[in-house]
Amino acid sequence: MVKGGKDPLPIYELRPPEWLPKAHISGDVGYIGIYPPRPNEVEEVLTERNLQEGLKLPGEVEAEHYSRNQDIRKRLMHEDALSELENFMNQIFARKAESMPSIPSSSFRLPSRATLNDAKRQAWFADLANPDIPLSKLGKNVPHGAKGHDLLDLLHTNNVAIPRAVWFLRVFGANESAGLRNKPSYNPTQYSIEWANVMTSYMKKQLGEIALPSAPRLLASIKQTFKGVLSDSETRQKWLARFTYCLSLLRTFYAEGLVDNRTFLAWLVQQMGICNLAQAGFVVRLGDEYLDGMLVSRALTRPFVEACLAKLVEIEGSAAKEFLPTTANILRTLISRSFLALPESCISPRIYTQYGAVLEEILMENFAVDGSEAATQQNAQVLRQTVADTLSDVQRRNEAMLFQHLPPRVLGSLSSALSDVKLLNSISGNTDMSAVALFDDSSEISPSFSRKLDFLLTWSVTPLQYGDHRPYAAACLLQLWRNKAEERAIRRDAPAPDAQIQDLLFDWLDGSDVAGEPGNLPAVALLYGQLVKHELFSFELYMQRLIARGETGLSFSQVEAHLSGHGTGEALIWHLTQEDGSRHRQFLRWIPLHNSEASVISQRKVILYGFRVRETPEDANEREIRKEFRALLPELFGGEPRTGDPLTTTFWKSCTHMLAAPRYEQLKTTKQWLLPTYRKFLASQGEPTFETDGVVLRIFTLSTVMMARIRSYGAILDMSLCTLEYANSGPLLTAVIETIRQHIEVWACMNRMREVASALWTVHQTWRSRGSQNRVLLKLLAEVDNDRYLEPAAREQMLSDISAFSHALFPTNENPDTVPPVLPEILLLATDPNPEAPSLLANSLWYKYMTSPDWAWKVWDNSVASLRQIPAMIEDVAGRRACALRYAAFLLHVDQHLPRGFDEQIRAWFLGSGRNEVAALTPDAWAVLTVVLLFLVCYGALTTTTVLESLVYPVWQAGAGVAAEEQAQGLEPLLTSVNTLFEHLLLRDECGTGLPPVDVFEAQGLQTRRRDVFREPHFCSLVANFPALVLIEQNRYLPEALRAASMAMRRTICRVSVFRQGIYRDLDAVRLAFEKLLESQSVPDELHEPLVSALRLMLNDPGQDGPVNASEWSSASSLLSPWKLAATSIEIRLTIKQLGEGMSRDSTRLAACASLDKLATAVFFHCKSPEEADFVAEMITDVDRTVAEKFVNAGLRRIVDIFRESEGANKIESMTRLVSSAGEILRLLANIVAPFRRDASLPQIDGTAQDHLFSVLCAKIAEMTEVMAGLVQQGWSEDISAGSQAVIFLARLLQFYLGFPGVWSQQAKDLAEELCANLTRLSLIHGLGEGLNLLAFPLIMDTLCYTLDEIPADTKATAPFDPFKYYPEFNLSDLPSEMPPEYKARLRTMLPYVALNPAVQDLVYTTRDASGSVVSTVPVQNRPWEWTEYLGDVPGTDPRGSDGHGHESSNSGRPSVRNTASLSLDLFETRLTGDRIVRAADADADDLMAEENLRALQDDLYAEGAFRRDWRETRLPLDDGRASSGARSHEGHDDGPPPLPAFGGSLGGGGTGDARANSRRTSPASSARSGGSGHFGSVSSRRQSPAHPHSRLSVSTTSDVIDVDALEGATSGSGSTNKRKTMNSIAEEEDEIQIVDGPGPASRAAKRNRGKTASKTVTTTRSRKK
């Protein structure tokens, strides 16, 4: 005791703070940063120098700039230095690891179940609902009892908070499934599935309470009342509260996996499809919340999108639309999100067919952006384009699977030939041959040119085509091409194509079957005669080539014997032509020569007849032909004209030698003898007289008729143009003009229309110079010119002349004359015998009424009225005809006074008031009128087309519509008369029958007008009225004789060559005429067969094989040539329609079905080429569904047969053959079905055929799967490509099959699962490696999607809805790594997995192999029911252990970890390392001094960049606020342990004073720092001032902050006094510095200024030697 009774002060001992660890675990080396005084240390020795000058430590080195870098570098350069350092550090880490304690075994115990009575259970749930009662108190056990819906109701009734309810239900479920965990088949997620079923059934039960009122029944007498759960406010609030609580539980369950996401999402998809509109408002919000979970799987997204679309369509079509705008908008949003996130969900033909338009409308709307910001508009445009591109891709893929918009094939030989046939047959008199693009523009001889030339030559001579113009057209087209090719060759200095053309023409002549037919020899001779004429074919080179190759059989053998044995003439010619020999002998014999040299003619003679023959058959024929011409035309050779009966139209039959002679003699006689003689004759004529013009007319007419018979049209044109120069009279000019008009197609094909136009213009100029105009000449000149050939000035003159001529005949007058309706002078003409009376009457009437526009019409009306009186006035037929001819002559003169002719006036009369008058004519009157009409037609005053269109056709239509005997009796005379008139106009050629024409001259005029009927546009009218003749034949009300006459007339005209030429020129007109009638409801079904038979007769030449029976495909297929295919297609199309109609009638159903089955089977059996398939498909288009079903079933059965026949040892070759055969059938079927896809009503497939096809298809896909799997293992080969093509075909066939509605049999359902698995394997094969195929992979994947969508759900199944049933199932990790990412991503959407729970995502179990490497095994499976929440220890104990952080400190001061959670740390291979992590969030980034001190004390694992560390170690920021706060908080405690600088507030979650008093732990500034691995770090490297107290840098309390200003500003002295003085001086010098209470960040300016001040005062001292 000291004086005063007070205890002496205790001796001060420097003690480290409680949290500071020892520097070493076992060694007594003190504490880090604590250096207590020790005896005998230099600072403890009191010396005079130390007292006077202070303690000065000697320098460690000689100078301040000394560096050990060189020594260290030398040491490091030693070869073992780095390895020794590495070994040293390894030993440190190894010892450190050995000293760490191990993780204890798991001590987690699940709360057990307890059976409580009702009161205790209710009390327990009340405690559970009370948030003030911790769960750790309730976690010893949980009550057992209520389950399922009752348990959920109990939680809702007690209003248990969602987190506490989830904990309870998790523990409850864990106890429920505890007994199953030890079983081998235990599935940790099984209880999640069960609980998902509980939750979904609970929600379904609540949704089921929302009902809609049923529609009232009209006849129900019971009054209906409806009260829904949502209609009353009280029940609505209760329902909403319970449903909301259920949704809150579901949200947590879904996030943590307590309910199986897949099961729940499948239920949600199902509910979207089956809910009513009232429930839809809640279901769509569920879908909106959980849509992200669906979007990873197509199995969920596709049915969800389909259900949303169906629900949206239902809303739009319901009366409740205005009350559900929000629901509709959410549905649109769901559809849009689903499409954009997973476009594959809309790869479904069913969705596209039903909702394609709705989907497009949803996706493309609402892209309008308000505002004018360019960036916003651009982004919206880009987004719209992205959506449009994606939608277009989806539509394209769906349409491909529906076989819509099939790509057109490249035209093959048959297709190209058909288009060429149509082009060539369209050539008419108005065609410009230079514009006919048959050949390519290339000047080189290509295979395409050779093929087209062969086709052109065949077309010009085949009897299957019609028209004498064809050889001329072929020669002209080839000549035009040759001329262009020669011009290009000259420009390019290339060889001319003449030699190649010569070779091609010779090859066709040498090898063509058509050219070798004996019946085609005249046509071939005509063709090659034109080729020789245009120098396209050299006859000399032709003979030389035959001789050079040693052609045998060219010479006629035993010519002398023939001459002596058979005489001359026809017998000799017949014998020579029938003798066997080379085909070229006949060509040499028949091909004419134009202006050939004598050497060529001599060489030809030698080849054919030898050297010794003096007289050849040609010489004998020429003599006979000349005799015939001299007998026919004696005037031409100076003889007397023939007298007697007028020549008939068959006068040419007397010229037998001319007609039978080869073309060589025919052309030689006409060109080299007859024409020169005719020119001389014309030149020898003097002044023109009526007699001389008559002679010239007779010679010209007879000559042109004869030359037309032998098809010498070149000579006809030459003679016509020659005659034009001498045509001085109207009849001769008219005859020449009619000849030119009659054969105008030939002149166009000769490309001589310019020459004709020039000649006509010259004649017109000649006549005009004489002051005369000819209307017929001007009309023909305008038609021939057609704005092409005449010069513009000449054309203007021609139009002016036409106008002047018209004005002269019909002068304009403001007051035109009025013609009285009755002209008695016309009736008086019948009794006027004066021959000039008709002419005088016509002149007088014109002179009186020329200004009246209708005077000609009234003249014709009065003339017909007069003709009606003739039978009563004249009894004998001859007298009547003579009188009729008198009126005809009168009307002909009237025609000459009309500027546009009489034709238009007569047409208007027949179509107007004359219709009734014609109907009232008697047969005698009709006989008189017929004479007049025929006469006017012969002389051109009336056209045949006018008579037919205004008179004949209307009567036919009336006859076809006769529906009563009385009507038939009244129409019979008229119908008989018009048929007779039709025969005279178009069918009869004889003269001298008492009716016009009376001679060959009038017959020529009739022939000219007849040809106009078969030209456009008049031929279409004839064809359109042709079915009326068939209806007349079948009309039972008409007399049998009349019906038979109509049939004979129809069959006769079908044999006319020009008629058939018109048919093949425009086959579409023929087809439309009959189709229109067959589709008409007014035509009975029994008339369809006669109509189709009549069509067959029109399309098929009766002189060949007779009509083709379209139901016999074997006969029709023989006509699949370019010449007959177009006509055959029309016939078959109408025949199929006829059979389809027959199936709709009970009386003909069986026969029609049998015929149709036979035809359909034959079609698919015979059609093997692509072109045949395309054309047959075109024939079968536009048929009804019944007929299409027949063809589809027949085609599918044929495919099944091909599949079964394709077995072979080489699978690839057999599949290639299968694809070649069945592929064309598939394309044919696709084209047949295409029209029915528009209304989504495809034909029904026979169930048996459907099962057989699906069975063989599945088997073939399985076979190809194994074949492809083996091929890709062997490396690349061509077989892989061929196999991929076969797989593509099988996929396309499967797509076609899936497009048909039908019931899936159980066999098909059994095969479906294997089919989907094989398709998945095929997609994997074609998605990588050797089998990678950019076409096959997406196509197979789309096919898989289509298949999965079409497999029907089992409606009788008791299992819940499972959209994943047939989807492929394998781990995503099993996908090959080398597969393209986009392919892998698409396969991921096909797997039946929803998004993984975040807790186990990318988490796998691992093991270590023998080398210690980590090997991944299986993914970690979520165990949400086993991984329960950790509630801590029992209340009353420290749950964190002795250190307050959940770590338990060992006896050695090292922290340890407690393994008390439900998820054991052993699963993560957890171990203690002694390291703790300094987190950036645990320290103030601006207080770098505090972080420096923390790092100086312990090891850490904090990753720190080089720049940050440099900044931290080289700068000491000033923080006055923190320093002041720290100073105030420690006033009066300077004697206590100095505090360590730390951050404001508690760091690391602990560090209170009471906790520090119990034990020594690591610094509270770090929550994870090792106490045993501390190092001096930056503390030892920082140099301290000796005047500054040690303790201020080394210790601090947790509530203090670092006094940075005191550290940086002090240079001498100690204690708080010096510190305050320094702070005051700094405050006075720096106005920017402000002292604030408490810690706070300083401004940047203050820090910069303080840094500058501090840098002036801080001194560097040597660090203390340790």
Salt bridges, closest charged atoms under 4 A:
GLU43 OE2 - ARG1664 NH2 3.04
GLU53 OE1 - ARG49 NE 3.46
GLU53 OE1 - LYS56 NZ 3.89
GLU64 OE2 - ARG1662 NH2 3.13
ASP71 OD2 - ARG68 NH1 2.91
GLU84 OE1 - ARG75 NH2 3.25
ASP118 OD1 - ARG121 NH1 2.94
GLU176 OE2 - ARG113 NH1 3.25
GLU176 OE1 - LYS147 NZ 3.69
GLU209 OE2 - ARG242 NH2 2.95
GLU234 OE2 - LYS238 NZ 3.56
GLU256 OE1 - ARG170 NH2 2.11
ASP288 OD1 - ARG337 NH1 2.81
GLU289 OE2 - ARG251 NE 2.51
ASP292 OD1 - ARG337 NH2 3.06
GLU306 OE1 - ARG302 NH1 2.65
GLU306 OE2 - ARG350 NE 3.36
GLU314 OE1 - LYS311 NZ 3.45
GLU316 OE1 - LYS321 NZ 2.89
GLU316 OE2 - ARG332 NH2 2.78
GLU365 OE2 - ARG332 NE 3.65
ASP393 OD1 - ARG396 NH2 2.36
ASP393 OD2 - ARG397 NH1 3.10
GLU399 OE1 - HIS405 NE2 3.75
ASP420 OD2 - LYS452 NZ 2.86
ASP468 OD1 - ARG711 NH1 3.68
GLU486 OE2 - ARG482 NE 3.89
ASP498 OD1 - ARG482 NH1 3.70
ASP503 OD1 - ARG545 NH1 3.14
ASP507 OD1 - ARG545 NH2 3.80
ASP510 OD1 - ARG549 NH2 2.64
ASP510 OD1 - HIS584 NE2 2.65
GLU551 OE1 - ARG549 NH2 2.66
GLU579 OE1 - HIS562 NE2 3.97
GLU615 OE2 - ARG623 NH2 2.19
GLU618 OE2 - ARG589 NH1 3.59
GLU618 OE2 - ARG604 NH2 2.80
GLU622 OE1 - ARG626 NH2 3.95
GLU622 OE2 - LYS668 NZ 3.03
GLU624 OE2 - LYS627 NZ 3.90
GLU628 OE2 - HIS657 ND1 2.98
GLU635 OE2 - ARG698 NH1 2.90
GLU665 OE2 - ARG589 NH1 2.72
ASP718 OD2 - LYS671 NZ 3.05
ASP718 OD1 - ARG752 NH2 3.05
GLU738 OE2 - ARG1009 NH2 2.81
GLU745 OE1 - ARG1011 NH2 3.84
GLU745 OE2 - ARG1015 NE 2.42
GLU755 OE1 - ARG752 NE 2.94
GLU783 OE1 - ARG741 NH1 2.69
ASP785 OD2 - ARG795 NE 2.77
ASP787 OD1 - ARG795 NE 3.47
ASP801 OD2 - HIS764 NE2 2.64
ASP801 OD1 - ARG768 NE 3.10
ASP854 OD2 - LYS858 NZ 3.73
ASP895 OD2 - ARG775 NH2 2.73
GLU904 OE2 - ARG900 NH2 2.88
ASP924 OD1 - ARG880 NH1 3.75
GLU949 OE1 - ARG907 NH1 2.98
GLU949 OE2 - HIS1018 ND1 3.04
GLU983 OE1 - ARG988 NH2 2.99
ASP989 OD1 - ARG1010 NH1 2.73
ASP1012 OD1 - ARG1015 NH1 2.94
GLU1033 OE2 - ARG1050 NE 2.52
GLU1040 OE1 - ARG1043 NH1 3.40
ASP1068 OD2 - LYS422 NZ 3.92
ASP1068 OD1 - ARG1071 NH2 3.84
GLU1075 OE1 - ARG1071 NH1 3.08
GLU1075 OE2 - LYS1137 NZ 3.85
GLU1079 OE2 - LYS1137 NZ 3.11
ASP1085 OD2 - ARG1145 NH1 3.29
GLU1112 OE2 - LYS1158 NZ 2.88
GLU1131 OE2 - ARG1096 NE 3.11
GLU1141 OE1 - HIS1088 ND1 1.90
ASP1146 OD1 - ARG1149 NH1 2.64
ASP1157 OD1 - LYS1190 NZ 3.19
ASP1174 OD2 - ARG409 NE 2.76
ASP1174 OD1 - ARG1227 NE 3.40
GLU1205 OE2 - ARG1198 NH1 3.93
GLU1207 OE1 - LYS1211 NZ 3.74
GLU1207 OE2 - LYS1260 NZ 3.57
GLU1224 OE1 - ARG409 NH2 2.70
ASP1239 OD2 - ARG1185 NH2 3.77
GLU1263 OE2 - LYS1211 NZ 3.47
GLU1263 OE1 - LYS1260 NZ 3.68
GLU1266 OE2 - ARG1321 NH1 2.86
ASP1342 OD1 - ARG397 NH2 2.87
ASP1342 OD1 - ARG1386 NH2 2.36
ASP1349 OD2 - ARG298 NH2 2.68
ASP1349 OD1 - ARG302 NE 2.77
ASP1362 OD1 - ARG262 NH2 3.94
GLU1426 OE2 - ARG1423 NH1 3.05
GLU1429 OE2 - ARG170 NH2 3.23
ASP1433 OD2 - ARG1458 NH1 2.71
ASP1438 OD1 - ARG1440 NE 3.89
GLU1469 OE1 - ARG1408 NH2 3.29
ASP1475 OD1 - LYS96 NZ 2.47
ASP1484 OD2 - ARG1522 NH2 2.25
GLU1491 OE2 - ARG1495 NE 3.18
GLU1491 OE1 - ARG1508 NH2 3.02
GLU1492 OE1 - ARG1512 NH1 2.28
GLU1492 OE2 - ARG1582 NH2 3.96
ASP1499 OD2 - LYS96 NZ 3.55
ASP1499 OD1 - HIS1575 NE2 3.57
ASP1500 OD1 - ARG1495 NH1 2.98
GLU1504 OE2 - ARG1512 NE 2.90
GLU1513 OE2 - ARG1509 NE 2.88
ASP1519 OD2 - ARG1522 NE 2.63
ASP1520 OD2 - ARG1650 NH2 2.19
ASP1600 OD2 - HIS1530 NE2 0.86
ASP1603 OD2 - LYS1619 NZ 3.36
ASP1637 OD1 - ARG1528 NH2 3.11
